Amino acid sequence: MSARGNGTAFVRIGGVPHHVAVEGSGPVCVLSAGLALSWFDWDPVVPLLTPHRTVVRFDRPGHGLSGPAAVPPSAAGEAHRIARLLDALGLGGPPATVVGHSIAGFHAEAFARLHPARTAGLVLVDTSIEEDAKAPAAPAVRTALARGVGTALTAVGAPAAVGPPLRRALVRLSRERGGDPAPARLVRRCYGTSRVLRGALLENAHYRAVAAELLALRARFPLPDGVPVTVLAAMGTATATGAGAGAGAATGAAAAAEGRGRRGSSGRRLDRQRALAEELGDARFEAVASSGHLMMLDRPDAVARAVLRL
């Protein structure tokens, strides 16, 4: 797929087909959503950006319509995935703005640190935060357990039976207002599958490891000089539920993963986001009113404004 031909396609990276959508024209902006979310969760933001940006959305392995994950996730691996995706699309030239929501904030920041020459700007949308994360022991065991649970739940028909309704429920809990605007056919196509269940479980199992790896990257690789960074923090009461991690896995355990990075009172969460902005070199901090964790649904205007302001 070439950037000249806007639309959706599958791009093979590391042997895994990645579902990609490219729309608009102008400087490149990559949108990456949180655990168990899909490309269509950015739908309200895209029309606000496409008159001014070439917008790239993609599903990580085990998410949306992409193929199953071949290996467990890592911060560096996800950063390199974004770079390889842009190369495959013929968009590897001018630097790109990378927008990461929730756990994908880890990935976006890692991209900026590992690919500084390719980074035009960074927007972290209610990102996960783990100030003192330590990599858990026995990562291979955690992978095996995640895959075992996925196999067991698939064997009893859990994805088809509870995947779509659980997605709907978690989206409602993760918003300040409104329900899940995603089309029913897409929700069934994605969340009724064992592929997405397994992908969510695998990311959940390695959440701490990815957070700890990002802390290590911060110590070794500075953010590029002069690259603007914005941290958007949700102010809405919906974030207090802690359920908005992925808004779509066929298991509550997966939804809990990113909630760890936002636990505590509303004021405490905002303090942590503000502290992150300071740690990232006086990044712009904005507390977004009337928004739950799924800011791209509650306040797409705030997300688009942050991108276009860079």
C-alpha positions in Angstrom: 0.0 0.0 0.0 1.4 3.4 -0.9 0.6 6.7 0.8 -0.5 7.9 -2.5 -3.5 5.6 -2.4 -5.6 6.4 0.7 -7.6 3.5 2.1 -7.1 0.4 4.1 -4.8 -2.5 3.5 -2.7 -5.2 5.2 1.1 -4.7 5.5 3.2 -7.7 6.6 5.7 -6.9 9.3 7.7 -9.6 11.0 5.6 -12.1 9.3 2.4 -10.7 10.8 -0.3 -9.0 8.6 -1.0 -5.6 10.0 -4.3 -3.8 9.3 -3.6 -0.2 8.3 -5.7 2.8 7.3 -4.2 5.8 5.6 -6.2 9.0 4.9 -5.7 12.7 4.2 -2.7 14.6 3.0 0.1 16.6 4.5 2.6 15.8 7.2 2.3 12.3 8.6 0.5 11.6 11.9 0.4 8.1 13.4 -2.5 7.2 15.8 -2.0 4.2 18.1 -4.7 3.2 20.6 -4.7 1.5 23.9 -4.9 -2.2 24.9 -7.6 -4.1 23.0 -8.8 -1.1 21.1 -9.1 -0.9 17.3 -8.4 1.5 14.4 -12.0 2.6 14.3 -11.8 4.0 17.8 -10.1 7.0 16.3 -12.9 7.6 13.9 -14.1 10.9 15.6 -10.6 12.4 15.4 -9.7 11.5 11.8 -11.9 13.9 9.9 -10.6 16.8 12.1 -7.0 15.9 11.0 -7.2 14.7 7.4 -7.5 18.2 5.8 -4.1 18.9 7.3 -2.4 15.6 7.9 -1.8 12.2 6.4 -3.3 10.1 9.1 -2.0 6.6 9.7 -4.0 4.2 11.9 -3.0 0.6 12.5 -3.9 -2.4 14.6 -1.1 -4.0 16.6 -0.9 -7.8 16.4 -3.9 -9.4 18.1 -5.9 -6.2 17.8 -8.5 -5.0 15.4 -8.1 -6.9 12.1 -4.4 -7.6 12.4 -3.0 -11.1 12.6 -2.2 -12.9 15.9 0.9 -11.8 17.8 3.9 -13.8 17.0 6.0 -12.6 19.9 5.3 -10.8 23.2 5.2 -7.0 23.1 8.1 -4.8 24.2 8.6 -1.1 24.2 11.5 -1.2 21.7 9.6 -3.7 19.6 6.5 -1.5 19.4 8.7 1.6 18.5 10.4 -0.3 15.7 7.0 -1.6 14.5 5.9 2.0 13.9 9.0 2.8 12.0 8.8 -0.4 9.9 5.1 0.3 9.2 5.9 3.8 7.9 8.6 2.4 5.8 6.3 -0.2 4.3 3.8 2.5 3.5 6.4 4.6 1.7 6.1 7.3 4.5 9.6 6.8 5.9 10.9 10.2 4.8 9.8 13.3 6.7 9.4 13.0 10.5 6.0 12.0 11.8 3.9 13.1 14.7 3.1 10.0 16.9 0.0 10.0 19.1 -0.2 7.3 21.7 -3.3 6.5 23.8 -3.0 4.7 27.2 -0.5 1.9 26.9 0.4 3.0 23.4 1.8 6.1 25.1 4.6 3.8 26.1 5.1 2.9 22.5 4.9 6.4 21.2 7.5 7.7 23.7 9.8 4.8 22.9 9.6 5.6 19.2 10.6 9.2 19.9 13.6 8.0 21.9 14.8 5.3 19.6 13.9 7.1 16.3 14.6 10.8 17.1 15.3 11.8 13.6 11.9 10.4 12.5 9.9 12.2 15.2 8.2 15.5 14.5 6.1 15.6 17.6 4.6 13.5 20.4 1.1 13.5 21.8 0.3 11.3 24.8 -3.4 10.8 25.3 -4.3 9.9 28.9 -1.2 7.7 28.8 -0.5 4.9 31.2 2.1 5.9 33.8 4.3 3.6 35.9 6.9 5.6 37.8 8.6 2.6 39.5 7.8 -0.3 37.3 10.0 -3.4 37.7 10.2 -6.1 35.1 8.4 -9.2 36.4 10.3 -12.5 36.6 9.8 -15.4 34.3 8.5 -13.6 31.2 8.2 -16.9 29.3 5.9 -18.3 32.0 3.7 -15.2 31.8 3.5 -15.6 28.0 2.6 -19.3 28.4 -0.1 -18.5 31.1 -1.6 -15.8 28.9 -1.8 -18.2 25.9 -3.1 -21.0 28.1 -5.9 -18.8 29.5 -6.7 -17.7 25.9 -6.9 -21.3 24.8 -9.2 -22.2 27.7 -11.6 -19.3 27.2 -11.7 -20.0 23.5 -12.6 -23.6 24.1 -15.7 -22.7 26.0 -16.8 -20.1 23.4 -16.1 -17.0 25.5 -14.9 -14.7 22.7 -18.1 -15.0 20.7 -20.4 -15.0 23.7 -19.0 -12.2 25.8 -16.5 -10.4 23.7 -18.8 -7.9 21.9 -21.0 -7.1 25.0 -18.0 -6.7 27.2 -16.4 -4.3 24.7 -19.6 -2.2 24.8 -19.7 -2.2 28.6 -16.1 -1.2 29.0 -16.4 1.6 26.5 -19.3 3.0 28.4 -17.4 2.8 31.7 -14.4 4.5 30.1 -16.2 7.5 28.8 -17.5 10.6 30.5 -20.7 10.4 28.5 -22.2 8.3 25.8 -21.9 4.7 24.8 -19.9 2.8 22.2 -20.3 4.4 18.7 -18.5 1.6 16.9 -20.6 -0.2 14.2 -22.0 -3.6 15.5 -20.6 -5.5 12.5 -17.0 -4.3 13.3 -17.4 -5.0 17.0 -18.5 -8.6 16.2 -15.8 -9.0 13.6 -13.1 -8.0 16.0 -14.2 -8.7 19.5 -16.0 -12.0 18.8 -12.7 -13.6 17.9 -10.1 -15.5 19.9 -7.5 -13.5 18.1 -8.3 -10.3 19.9 -8.9 -12.1 23.2 -5.4 -13.6 23.0 -3.9 -10.3 21.9 -5.3 -8.5 24.9 -4.2 -11.2 27.3 -0.7 -11.1 25.9 -0.4 -7.3 26.2 -1.8 -7.5 29.7 0.7 -10.1 30.7 3.6 -8.0 29.7 2.3 -4.6 30.7 4.7 -4.2 33.6 7.7 -5.4 31.5 7.0 -2.8 28.8 6.6 -0.1 31.5 9.9 -1.1 33.1 11.6 -1.2 29.7 10.4 2.4 28.9 12.0 3.6 32.2 15.3 2.1 31.1 15.0 3.7 27.7 14.5 7.1 29.4 17.8 6.7 31.2 19.7 5.9 28.0 18.0 7.7 25.2 17.0 11.4 25.6 14.0 12.8 23.7 15.1 14.7 20.6 15.9 18.3 21.0 13.3 20.7 19.9 10.6 18.1 19.3 7.3 19.3 20.9 5.5 17.0 23.4 2.0 17.3 24.7 0.5 15.3 27.5 -3.3 15.3 27.5 -5.0 14.1 30.8 -8.7 13.2 31.2 -10.5 15.1 33.9 -13.8 13.3 33.7 -15.1 11.2 36.5 -15.3 8.2 34.1 -11.6 7.6 34.5 -12.0 6.9 38.2 -13.4 3.5 37.4 -10.1 2.2 36.3 -11.9 0.0 33.8 -11.0 1.9 30.7 -7.7 0.2 29.9 -8.6 -1.5 26.7 -12.4 -1.2 26.4 -12.8 -4.3 24.4 -11.0 -7.4 25.5 -13.2 -10.4 26.3 -11.9 -10.4 29.8 -11.9 -8.0 32.8 -8.2 -8.9 33.5 -7.1 -7.2 30.3 -9.1 -4.1 31.1 -7.3 -3.9 34.5 -3.9 -3.6 33.0 -3.8 0.0 32.0 -5.9 1.0 35.0 -2.8 0.3 37.1 -1.1 3.2 35.4 -4.0 5.6 36.4 -5.1 4.4 39.8 -5.8 6.7 42.7 -8.0 9.8 43.0 -8.8 12.1 40.1 -6.5 14.7 41.5 -3.7 12.2 42.0 -4.0 11.0 38.4 -3.8 14.6 37.1 -0.7 15.2 39.3 1.0 12.1 37.8 0.2 13.2 34.3 1.5 16.7 35.1 4.7 15.3 36.6 5.2 13.2 33.5 5.0 16.3 31.4 7.7 17.9 33.5 9.9 14.8 33.4 9.6 14.8 29.6 11.3 18.3 29.5 8.6 20.8 30.2 6.1 19.2 27.8 2.8 21.0 27.3 0.3 19.7 29.8 -3.4 20.0 29.3 -6.2 18.7 31.5 -9.1 18.0 29.2 -12.5 18.6 30.7 -15.6 16.5 30.0 -13.5 13.5 29.0 -13.1 10.0 30.3 -10.1 7.7 29.4 -11.4 7.3 25.9 -10.6 10.9 25.0 -10.7 10.2 21.3 -14.4 9.5 21.7 -15.3 12.1 24.3 -13.2 15.0 23.2 -11.8 14.4 19.6 -11.5 18.1 19.2 -8.9 18.3 22.1 -6.9 15.5 20.5 -6.9 17.0 17.1 -6.1 20.4 18.4 -3.1 19.0 20.3 -1.8 17.4 17.0 -2.3 20.5 14.9 -0.7 22.8 17.4 2.6 21.0 17.2 
